[in-house]
Amino acid sequence: MTSFFSSNLKSDLKASLVVFLVALPLCLGIAIASGAPSISGLIAGIIGGIVVGSISGSGTSVSGPAAGLTVIVLDSIATLGTFELFLAAVVVAGLIQVLFGLSKAGVLGYFFPHAVIKGMLTAIGLILILKQIPHALGYDKDTMGDESFLQADQHNTITEIGYAIQYHSPGAIPIVLIALFILILFENPKIRNHRYFGIIPGALWVVILGLVINESYGIWKPSWKLDGEHLVNIPQANSISELSGLLTFPDFGLFVKPEFWVVAITLAVVGSIETLLSIDAADKMDPQKRITPTNRELIAQGVGNSLSGLIGGLPITAVIVRSSANITSGAKTKLSAIFHGLLLLILVLSIPGILNKIPLSCLAAVLFVVGYKLAKPSIFIEIFEKGLNQFIPFLVTVLAILFTDLLVGIGIGMVFGLFFVIKTNFQRAITITEHNGNYLLKLQKDVSFLNKAFLVKKLGEIPDGAKVILNANKAQFIDNDIKEVLDDFIQSCPSKNIEITIEGYHYHLSKSL
């Protein structure tokens, strides 16, 4: 096992650097959008990486504060009254998730339709691209962690781009263009694996050059220099006492109140659903096609959430943005997720001043590339070629997430996905074919009352004088409603001059029932 991890160490270290650069602004942005202290997002990111990453059985997923919980967190803090009371609910939510895992509730993660998961990944990719356009143009009024269509500032994803074009910062544009050029260059294996240039990942080159370019503006073009809201903004502590002052601890004063338990259960259920969705998506992206043990994942998330709540962190879930950045950056094992958490801890404590000079525009370029890899045009073509039963739920999921938010969009996508699954099962449960007045009616696997309307319609279309073969050899279960329809049809055959042959269906037995 040790040799396995060490053989993948180089790949995992490079990937962890990329994930760190993606996670840093998102942790801060999600905390601000949630109405929580910005340090709470970093705490959740650190615990999500180190603690959840260590316990989880996933080789690729990365956990941290989730944009999908932003509205719930914001409303929960308002409902309970203080952030300290909310943290207590996070601790209890984590314990509930541990119970979910011990009771084998993770099996629910295997029931998400493939088309919906693909739609979620593609939608997240498009959201990343659209949401980063304002940051790429130097318009940073909205946080980087906001993934909802309707924003807190009353703008939406589309109108925000219009404002960014109108009120852009000139200094941001050269930075993002150079950053994109470097990242595209590093997509070439010859550059990425170069003995010198390849030592440092493209994303880190982007950050270094972005920082240098912005500092150089101060010399030759002061009006272009980015500062304030255009840069990463990490809270700084100059001593241990100041650091402890940044931490917030839970208050269990409302433990016996119904509203406390509503918040805790809501966080546990919604967080578990988002985790299972993200884990399923990450497993589908994993080049090694490993399957994550979902019950163990719920336990890992529960432990992480309880610890996060105890020291002032936001709720944690497996997060698809960070997970996809991890996978596309070449991560091989869970060490990448753990290393990214360690980087957050070490660098945020040791060099916050340097990190606070990183322009958001160069980090936007990194997220552009992650988004493109999730939402390539070829993905739409690939799903379309699989048929409308796959493409329609996929497209509905994409559009629903784009114009609402992740959880609402997934819910809409699931409704369409399940509709087409049921529709396909209807078609496969009963088939009827005709050739020269001869009809073959086949019952496949389970035939329930849901197939009754289709069966009645098809039997009604068989003309008098036809020859019919009723074959039920492959039917494992036939609902009583279906038996009644078939028995009535068999009984009516002599009067309609229909010659019927019955195979694998016990007519007299069903009549006696």
C-alpha positions as CSV (number, residue, x, y, z in Angstrom):
1,M,0.0,0.0,0.0
2,T,2.8,2.4,0.9
3,S,4.5,1.8,-2.5
4,F,1.2,2.4,-4.2
5,F,0.8,5.8,-2.7
6,S,4.5,6.8,-3.2
7,S,4.4,5.8,-6.9
8,N,1.6,8.3,-7.3
9,L,3.0,11.0,-5.1
10,K,4.2,13.3,-7.9
11,S,0.8,13.3,-9.6
12,D,-1.1,13.8,-6.4
13,L,1.1,16.7,-5.3
14,K,0.6,18.5,-8.6
15,A,-3.2,17.9,-8.5
16,S,-3.4,19.1,-4.9
17,L,-1.8,22.5,-5.9
18,V,-4.5,23.0,-8.6
19,V,-7.3,22.0,-6.2
20,F,-5.8,24.3,-3.5
21,L,-6.0,27.3,-6.0
22,V,-9.5,26.4,-7.0
23,A,-10.6,25.8,-3.4
24,L,-9.1,29.0,-1.8
25,P,-11.4,31.6,-3.4
26,L,-14.4,29.3,-3.3
27,C,-14.1,28.6,0.4
28,L,-14.0,32.4,1.1
29,G,-16.7,33.2,-1.4
30,I,-19.1,30.5,-0.1
31,A,-18.7,31.7,3.4
32,I,-19.4,35.3,2.5
33,A,-22.4,34.3,0.4
34,S,-23.7,32.3,3.3
35,G,-23.6,35.2,5.7
36,A,-20.9,33.6,7.8
37,P,-17.3,34.7,8.7
38,S,-14.9,34.1,5.9
39,I,-12.6,32.0,8.1
40,S,-15.5,29.5,8.5
41,G,-15.2,28.6,4.8
42,L,-11.4,28.0,5.1
43,I,-12.0,25.8,8.2
44,A,-14.5,23.7,6.3
45,G,-12.0,23.4,3.4
46,I,-9.2,22.3,5.7
47,I,-11.3,19.7,7.5
48,G,-12.9,18.5,4.3
49,G,-9.4,17.9,2.8
50,I,-7.5,16.4,5.8
51,V,-10.2,14.7,7.9
52,V,-12.9,13.7,5.4
53,G,-10.2,12.9,2.8
54,S,-8.5,10.6,5.3
55,I,-11.6,8.7,6.3
56,S,-13.3,8.6,2.8
57,G,-13.0,5.6,0.6
58,S,-12.9,7.7,-2.6
59,G,-9.7,8.1,-4.5
60,T,-10.8,11.2,-6.4
61,S,-13.4,13.3,-4.6
62,V,-12.6,16.4,-2.6
63,S,-14.8,17.8,0.2
64,G,-15.3,21.3,1.5
65,P,-18.0,24.0,1.9
66,A,-20.7,23.6,-0.8
67,A,-22.2,26.3,-2.9
68,G,-25.4,24.2,-3.0
69,L,-25.9,24.8,0.7
70,T,-25.5,28.6,0.6
71,V,-29.2,29.5,0.8
72,I,-29.9,26.9,3.4
73,V,-27.0,28.1,5.6
74,L,-28.1,31.8,5.2
75,D,-31.7,30.9,6.1
76,S,-30.6,28.7,9.0
77,I,-28.5,31.3,10.6
78,A,-31.4,33.8,10.4
79,T,-33.8,31.2,11.8
80,L,-31.6,30.3,14.8
81,G,-30.5,33.8,15.4
82,T,-26.8,33.5,15.8
83,F,-23.9,31.8,14.0
84,E,-22.9,30.0,17.2
85,L,-26.3,28.4,17.4
86,F,-26.0,27.4,13.8
87,L,-22.7,25.7,14.5
88,A,-24.3,23.5,17.1
89,A,-26.8,22.4,14.4
90,V,-23.9,21.6,12.1
91,V,-22.3,19.4,14.9
92,V,-25.6,17.5,15.3
93,A,-26.1,17.2,11.5
94,G,-22.8,15.5,11.3
95,L,-23.8,12.9,14.0
96,I,-27.0,12.3,12.0
97,Q,-25.0,11.7,8.9
98,V,-22.9,9.1,10.8
99,L,-26.1,7.4,11.7
100,F,-27.1,7.5,8.0
101,G,-23.9,5.7,7.1
102,L,-24.2,3.1,9.9
103,S,-27.8,2.4,8.8
104,K,-26.6,1.8,5.1
105,A,-28.5,4.8,3.7
106,G,-25.7,5.3,1.2
107,V,-27.3,2.8,-1.1
108,L,-29.5,5.7,-2.3
109,G,-26.5,7.0,-4.2
110,Y,-26.8,4.2,-6.7
111,F,-30.3,5.3,-7.9
112,F,-29.4,8.5,-9.7
113,P,-30.0,8.3,-13.4
114,H,-26.9,8.5,-15.5
115,A,-28.3,11.2,-17.8
116,V,-29.0,13.4,-14.7
117,I,-25.5,13.0,-13.4
118,K,-24.1,13.9,-16.8
119,G,-26.4,16.9,-16.9
120,M,-25.2,18.0,-13.5
121,L,-21.6,17.8,-14.5
122,T,-22.2,19.7,-17.7
123,A,-24.3,22.4,-15.9
124,I,-21.6,22.9,-13.3
125,G,-19.1,23.4,-16.1
126,L,-21.3,26.0,-17.9
127,I,-21.9,27.8,-14.5
128,L,-18.2,27.9,-13.9
129,I,-17.6,29.5,-17.3
130,L,-20.5,32.0,-17.0
131,K,-19.8,32.9,-13.4
132,Q,-16.1,33.5,-14.0
133,I,-16.6,35.9,-16.9
134,P,-17.2,38.9,-14.5
135,H,-14.1,38.0,-12.5
136,A,-12.0,37.6,-15.6
137,L,-13.1,41.1,-16.6
138,G,-12.3,42.5,-13.1
139,Y,-15.9,43.0,-12.0
140,D,-15.9,41.3,-8.6
141,K,-19.1,42.6,-6.9
142,D,-20.3,39.0,-6.6
143,T,-18.5,36.2,-4.7
144,M,-16.7,33.4,-6.5
145,G,-18.6,30.8,-4.5
146,D,-22.1,31.8,-5.8
147,E,-23.5,29.2,-8.3
148,S,-27.2,30.2,-8.2
149,F,-28.8,31.9,-11.2
150,L,-30.4,34.6,-9.0
151,Q,-27.8,36.4,-6.9
152,A,-27.8,38.1,-3.6
153,D,-27.3,41.5,-5.3
154,Q,-30.5,41.1,-7.2
155,H,-28.6,40.4,-10.5
156,N,-28.5,37.1,-12.2
157,T,-25.8,35.1,-14.1
158,I,-26.6,36.8,-17.4
159,T,-27.1,40.4,-16.2
160,E,-23.9,40.2,-14.2
161,I,-21.9,39.6,-17.4
162,G,-23.5,42.7,-18.9
163,Y,-22.4,44.8,-15.9
164,A,-18.9,43.3,-16.1
165,I,-18.6,44.4,-19.7
166,Q,-19.7,47.9,-18.8
167,Y,-17.7,48.3,-15.6
168,H,-14.6,46.1,-16.3
169,S,-11.2,46.7,-14.9
170,P,-8.6,47.0,-17.8
171,G,-5.8,45.4,-15.7
172,A,-7.6,42.2,-15.3
173,I,-7.9,41.4,-19.0
174,P,-4.2,41.0,-19.9
175,I,-3.8,38.8,-16.8
176,V,-6.7,36.4,-17.7
177,L,-5.6,36.2,-21.4
178,I,-2.0,35.3,-20.4
179,A,-3.3,32.9,-17.8
180,L,-5.5,31.1,-20.4
181,F,-2.6,31.0,-22.9
182,I,-0.4,29.2,-20.3
183,L,-3.2,26.8,-19.2
184,I,-3.9,25.9,-22.8
185,L,-0.2,25.4,-23.4
186,F,0.0,23.0,-20.5
187,E,-2.7,20.9,-22.0
188,N,0.1,19.8,-24.4
189,P,1.7,16.6,-22.9
190,K,5.2,17.8,-24.1
191,I,4.9,21.0,-22.0
192,R,3.0,19.3,-19.1
193,N,5.6,16.6,-18.7
194,H,8.7,18.7,-19.5
195,R,11.6,18.0,-17.2
196,Y,11.8,21.6,-16.1
197,F,8.5,23.5,-16.9
198,G,6.5,20.4,-15.9
199,I,7.8,20.5,-12.3
200,I,5.3,23.3,-11.5
201,P,1.7,22.8,-12.6
202,G,0.2,25.3,-15.1
203,A,-2.2,26.7,-12.6
204,L,0.7,27.6,-10.3
205,W,2.5,29.3,-13.2
206,V,-0.7,31.3,-13.8
207,V,-0.9,32.5,-10.2
208,I,2.8,33.5,-10.1
209,L,2.7,35.4,-13.4
210,G,-0.7,37.0,-12.4
211,L,0.8,38.2,-9.2
212,V,3.9,39.5,-10.9
213,I,2.0,41.3,-13.7
214,N,-0.4,43.0,-11.2
215,E,2.5,44.2,-9.1
216,S,4.3,45.5,-12.2
217,Y,1.2,47.6,-13.0
218,G,2.2,49.7,-9.9
219,I,5.4,50.8,-11.8
220,W,4.3,51.5,-15.3
221,K,0.4,51.6,-15.2
222,P,-0.8,52.4,-11.7
223,S,-4.4,52.9,-12.8
224,W,-4.5,49.3,-14.0
225,K,-3.4,47.7,-10.7
226,L,-6.0,45.5,-9.1
227,D,-6.6,45.8,-5.3
228,G,-9.3,45.4,-2.7
229,E,-12.2,43.3,-3.9
230,H,-10.3,42.2,-7.0
231,L,-7.8,40.1,-4.9
232,V,-8.0,37.1,-2.7
233,N,-9.0,38.3,0.8
234,I,-7.9,35.9,3.7
235,P,-8.3,37.1,7.3
236,Q,-4.9,37.5,8.9
237,A,-3.7,36.7,12.4
238,N,-0.4,38.0,13.7
239,S,-0.3,35.9,16.8
240,I,-1.8,32.7,18.4
241,S,-4.2,34.9,20.4
242,E,-5.4,36.6,17.3
243,L,-5.8,33.3,15.5
244,S,-7.9,31.9,18.4
245,G,-10.0,35.1,18.2
246,L,-11.0,34.2,14.7
247,L,-12.5,30.9,15.7
248,T,-16.1,30.6,16.7
249,F,-17.5,27.8,19.0
250,P,-21.0,26.3,19.0
251,D,-23.8,27.3,21.4
252,F,-26.2,24.4,22.2
253,G,-28.7,26.7,23.9
254,L,-31.5,25.7,21.5
255,F,-30.8,22.0,21.6
256,V,-34.3,21.1,22.8
257,K,-36.1,23.5,20.4
258,P,-37.9,22.1,17.3
259,E,-36.4,24.7,15.0
260,F,-32.9,23.6,16.0
261,W,-33.7,20.0,15.0
262,V,-35.3,21.1,11.7
263,V,-32.1,22.9,10.8
264,A,-29.9,20.0,11.8
265,I,-32.0,17.4,10.0
266,T,-32.2,19.6,6.9
267,L,-28.4,20.1,6.8
268,A,-27.9,16.3,7.2
269,V,-30.3,15.3,4.5
270,V,-29.5,17.9,1.9
271,G,-25.7,17.6,2.6
272,S,-25.9,13.8,2.2
273,I,-27.8,14.1,-1.0
274,E,-25.3,16.5,-2.5
275,T,-22.4,14.3,-1.3
276,L,-23.9,11.2,-2.9
277,L,-24.5,13.1,-6.2
278,S,-21.0,14.4,-6.2
279,I,-19.5,11.0,-5.4
280,D,-21.5,9.3,-8.1
281,A,-20.3,12.0,-10.6
282,A,-16.7,11.8,-9.5
283,D,-16.7,8.0,-9.8
284,K,-18.0,8.4,-13.4
285,M,-15.1,10.8,-14.2
286,D,-12.5,8.6,-12.5
287,P,-10.2,7.1,-15.2
288,Q,-9.7,4.0,-13.0
289,K,-13.4,3.6,-12.6
290,R,-13.2,3.0,-8.8
291,I,-16.5,2.8,-6.9
292,T,-16.7,4.7,-3.7
293,P,-18.3,3.0,-0.7
294,T,-21.2,5.4,-0.1
295,N,-21.9,4.4,3.5
296,R,-18.3,5.0,4.5
297,E,-18.5,8.3,2.7
298,L,-21.6,9.4,4.7
299,I,-19.7,8.5,7.9
300,A,-16.6,10.5,6.7
301,Q,-18.8,13.5,6.0
302,G,-20.5,13.2,9.3
303,V,-17.3,13.1,11.2
304,G,-16.0,16.1,9.2
305,N,-19.2,18.1,9.8
306,S,-19.2,17.6,13.5
307,L,-15.6,18.6,13.8
308,S,-16.1,21.6,11.5
309,G,-19.1,22.8,13.6
310,L,-17.1,22.4,16.8
311,I,-14.4,24.9,15.7
312,G,-16.4,27.3,13.7
313,G,-16.6,25.8,10.2
314,L,-19.3,25.7,7.6
315,P,-21.1,22.4,6.6
316,I,-19.1,20.1,4.4
317,T,-20.1,17.9,1.4
318,A,-18.2,16.2,-1.4
319,V,-17.9,19.0,-4.0
320,I,-17.9,18.3,-7.7
321,V,-16.0,21.5,-8.7
322,R,-13.0,20.6,-6.6
323,S,-13.4,16.9,-7.4
324,S,-13.4,17.5,-11.2
325,A,-10.4,19.8,-10.9
326,N,-8.7,17.1,-8.9
327,I,-9.4,14.4,-11.5
328,T,-8.6,16.5,-14.6
329,S,-5.3,17.6,-12.9
330,G,-4.2,13.9,-12.8
331,A,-4.8,12.9,-9.2
332,K,-4.3,9.2,-8.6
333,T,-5.2,8.7,-4.9
334,K,-6.9,10.3,-1.9
335,L,-3.5,11.9,-1.0
336,S,-4.3,14.7,-3.4
337,A,-7.4,15.7,-1.4
338,I,-5.5,15.4,1.9
339,F,-2.6,17.5,0.6
340,H,-4.9,20.3,-0.6
341,G,-6.3,20.5,2.9
342,L,-2.8,20.7,4.3
343,L,-1.9,23.4,1.8
344,L,-4.9,25.4,2.9
345,L,-3.9,25.0,6.5
346,I,-0.1,25.7,6.1
347,L,-0.2,28.5,3.5
348,V,-3.2,30.4,5.0
349,L,-1.4,30.5,8.3
350,S,2.2,31.2,7.0
351,I,1.8,33.5,3.9
352,P,-1.6,35.1,4.0
353,G,0.0,38.4,2.8
354,I,1.3,36.8,-0.4
355,L,-2.0,34.9,-1.0
356,N,-3.9,38.2,-0.6
357,K,-2.0,39.6,-3.6
358,I,-3.4,37.0,-6.0
359,P,-5.8,38.5,-8.6
360,L,-9.1,36.8,-8.8
361,S,-8.9,37.2,-12.6
362,C,-6.0,34.6,-12.9
363,L,-8.0,32.2,-10.7
364,A,-11.0,32.7,-13.0
365,A,-8.8,31.4,-15.8
366,V,-8.2,28.2,-13.9
367,L,-11.9,27.7,-13.3
368,F,-12.6,28.5,-17.0
369,V,-10.5,25.4,-18.0
370,V,-12.1,23.2,-15.3
371,G,-15.6,24.4,-16.6
372,Y,-14.7,23.7,-20.2
373,K,-13.5,20.1,-19.4
374,L,-16.9,19.5,-17.8
375,A,-19.0,21.0,-20.6
376,K,-17.2,20.2,-23.8
377,P,-19.5,20.4,-26.9
378,S,-18.6,16.8,-27.6
379,I,-20.6,15.8,-24.5
380,F,-23.8,17.1,-25.9
381,I,-23.2,15.1,-29.1
382,E,-22.3,12.0,-27.2
383,I,-25.5,12.1,-25.1
384,F,-27.7,13.0,-28.1
385,E,-26.4,9.9,-30.0
386,K,-27.7,7.7,-27.1
387,G,-31.3,8.7,-27.9
388,L,-33.9,11.1,-26.7
389,N,-34.6,9.0,-23.6
390,Q,-31.1,10.0,-22.4
391,F,-30.8,13.4,-24.1
392,I,-34.0,15.0,-22.8
393,P,-33.3,14.4,-19.1
394,F,-29.7,15.4,-19.6
395,L,-30.7,18.7,-21.3
396,V,-33.5,19.5,-18.8
397,T,-31.1,18.9,-15.9
398,V,-28.5,21.3,-17.5
399,L,-31.1,24.0,-18.1
400,A,-32.8,23.6,-14.7
401,I,-29.5,23.9,-12.8
402,L,-28.4,26.9,-15.0
403,F,-31.6,28.8,-14.3
404,T,-32.2,27.8,-10.7
405,D,-29.5,26.3,-8.5
406,L,-27.9,22.9,-8.1
407,L,-30.4,21.2,-5.7
408,V,-33.5,22.5,-7.4
409,G,-32.1,21.7,-10.8
410,I,-31.2,18.2,-9.8
411,G,-34.7,17.7,-8.4
412,I,-36.3,18.8,-11.8
413,G,-33.8,16.6,-13.7
414,M,-34.6,13.6,-11.5
415,V,-38.4,13.9,-12.2
416,F,-37.6,13.9,-16.0
417,G,-35.1,11.1,-15.6
418,L,-37.4,8.9,-13.6
419,F,-40.2,9.6,-16.1
420,F,-38.1,8.3,-19.0
421,V,-36.9,5.3,-16.9
422,I,-40.5,4.4,-16.2
423,K,-41.4,5.0,-19.9
424,T,-38.6,2.8,-21.1
425,N,-39.6,0.0,-18.6
426,F,-43.2,0.3,-19.9
427,Q,-42.0,-0.3,-23.4
428,R,-39.8,-3.2,-22.4
429,A,-42.3,-4.8,-20.0
430,I,-44.9,-5.5,-22.8
431,T,-44.1,-5.8,-26.5
432,I,-46.5,-6.6,-29.3
433,T,-45.5,-7.2,-32.9
434,E,-47.6,-8.0,-36.0
435,H,-46.8,-9.8,-39.2
436,N,-49.4,-10.7,-41.8
437,G,-52.2,-10.7,-39.3
438,N,-50.2,-12.8,-36.8
439,Y,-49.6,-11.1,-33.4
440,L,-46.9,-11.9,-30.8
441,L,-47.6,-10.5,-27.4
442,K,-44.6,-10.8,-25.0
443,L,-44.5,-10.1,-21.3
444,Q,-40.9,-9.3,-20.0
445,K,-39.8,-9.4,-16.4
446,D,-42.1,-7.5,-14.1
447,V,-45.4,-6.3,-15.5
448,S,-47.3,-4.1,-13.0
449,F,-50.6,-2.2,-13.0
450,L,-48.7,0.8,-14.5
451,N,-48.7,-1.1,-17.8
452,K,-52.4,-1.7,-17.8
453,A,-53.4,1.3,-20.0
454,F,-50.8,0.3,-22.6
455,L,-51.9,-3.3,-22.6
456,V,-55.6,-2.5,-22.9
457,K,-54.9,-0.2,-25.8
458,K,-52.8,-2.7,-27.7
459,L,-55.2,-5.6,-27.1
460,G,-58.1,-3.4,-28.4
461,E,-56.2,-2.9,-31.7
462,I,-56.1,-6.6,-32.5
463,P,-58.7,-7.3,-35.1
464,D,-61.2,-10.1,-35.2
465,G,-59.9,-13.3,-36.9
466,A,-56.3,-12.7,-36.0
467,K,-53.8,-15.2,-34.7
468,V,-52.2,-14.3,-31.4
469,I,-49.4,-15.9,-29.4
470,L,-49.3,-14.8,-25.8
471,N,-45.8,-15.5,-24.4
472,A,-45.0,-14.9,-20.8
473,N,-42.0,-17.2,-20.4
474,K,-39.8,-14.4,-19.2
475,A,-42.3,-12.7,-16.9
476,Q,-41.1,-13.0,-13.3
477,F,-44.1,-11.1,-11.9
478,I,-47.5,-10.3,-13.3
479,D,-49.8,-7.9,-11.4
480,N,-53.4,-9.0,-10.7
481,D,-54.7,-6.1,-12.7
482,I,-52.7,-7.3,-15.7
483,K,-54.0,-10.9,-15.2
484,E,-57.6,-9.6,-15.2
485,V,-57.0,-7.8,-18.5
486,L,-55.4,-10.9,-20.1
487,D,-58.0,-13.3,-18.8
488,D,-60.8,-11.1,-20.1
489,F,-59.1,-11.0,-23.5
490,I,-58.5,-14.7,-23.6
491,Q,-62.2,-15.3,-22.7
492,S,-63.3,-13.0,-25.5
493,C,-61.2,-14.6,-28.2
494,P,-63.7,-17.3,-29.3
495,S,-66.4,-14.7,-29.9
496,K,-64.0,-12.6,-32.0
497,N,-62.8,-15.7,-33.9
498,I,-59.2,-15.0,-32.6
499,E,-57.0,-18.0,-32.4
500,I,-54.8,-17.7,-29.4
501,T,-51.7,-19.7,-28.3
502,I,-50.7,-19.3,-24.6
503,E,-47.0,-19.9,-23.6
504,G,-45.9,-19.6,-19.9
505,Y,-49.1,-18.0,-18.7
506,H,-51.5,-20.1,-16.5
507,Y,-54.9,-18.9,-17.5
508,H,-57.0,-21.2,-15.4
509,L,-54.9,-20.5,-12.3
510,S,-55.2,-16.8,-12.8
511,K,-59.0,-17.0,-13.2
512,S,-59.2,-18.9,-9.9
513,L,-57.4,-16.1,-8.2
